[in-house]
Amino acid sequence: MPNLVNKLLSQDLDRAVKDSDSMILISLGGLSVSESEDLRASLAEGGARLHMVRNTLIKLVFEQNGIDLPTDVLTGNTAVVFGQPEHAIHAAKVVHESAPRKEGRIQVKAGRLEGRVLGAESARALADLPDKDSLRAMFLSCLSAPARNLVGVLAAPPGALARVIQAHADADGGSEG
């Protein structure tokens, strides 16, 4: 029976790895049940799902799919968040901002973003990336900047002329002449 369970779990993990562009591996040592549920709920808000995995099974699945992780990554309690790049970024942000991470009880071990394996530092750096809506706003700001600058340049000479005329009028004491 255990072989059948392992085979089914392995197939499920294999399908998750093949269907996802990105993932984050997290160490979850020392979390209470309520903290674990809070973490899962926070991840679910961004569309990410947390899977607790056995290290031997995920290692086997990674080897079958050509994913080469450092050997020290798959030790201790390991959870994986599979999904699109947005899910991996969201997961890194949630873990980075969580109280258990600040207490040293959970951490990001490694990751994979669009097929590229990330070490612990690179995976943690995903938390600093802006979300998709922020990136869109930045891009639109860059696109509209030349038009804003052109309007400013075109409006400057008439405004300057009006200020010079007003300065002369003020210097003459406001008399009409």
SULFEN-V143228 format. One record per pair of residues at least 24 apart in sequence whose ideal C-beta (glycine too) atoms are under 7 Angstrom apart, sorted by the first residue. I is the first residue (numbers start at 1). J is the second residue. D is the distance in whole Angstrom. If there is no record, write none. Layout:
I,J,D  I,J,D
//
This chain:
6,57,7  9,57,6  10,57,6  10,60,6  10,61,6  13,53,7  13,57,6  13,58,6  13,61,4  14,61,5  14,64,7  16,82,4  17,61,6  17,65,5  18,65,7  20,82,4  20,83,5  21,84,6  21,85,6  21,114,5  21,115,7  22,83,6  22,84,6  22,85,5  22,87,7  22,88,4  22,112,6  22,113,5  22,114,6  23,80,6  23,81,6  23,82,5  23,88,6  23,111,6  23,112,5  24,81,5  24,88,5  24,91,4  24,92,6  24,108,6  24,111,5  24,123,6  25,73,6  25,78,6  25,80,5  25,109,4  25,110,5  25,111,7  26,79,5  26,81,7  26,95,6  26,106,6  26,108,6  26,109,6  27,76,6  27,77,6  27,78,7  27,106,6  27,107,5  27,109,5  28,77,5  28,79,5  28,106,5  29,76,6  29,77,5  29,105,6  30,105,4  31,100,6  31,105,6  31,106,6  35,100,6  39,98,6  42,94,5  43,81,6  43,91,6  43,94,6  46,87,7  46,90,3  47,83,7  47,87,6  48,81,5  48,83,6  48,87,4  48,90,5  48,91,5  49,81,7  50,79,5  50,81,6  51,79,6  51,80,5  51,82,7  52,79,5  53,78,6  53,79,7  53,80,5  67,112,7  67,117,6  68,117,7  69,110,6  69,117,6  73,109,5  73,110,5  78,109,7  85,113,6  85,114,6  86,132,6  88,113,6  88,126,6  89,126,5  89,129,5  92,123,6  92,124,7  92,126,4  92,127,4  93,127,5  96,124,7  96,127,4
//
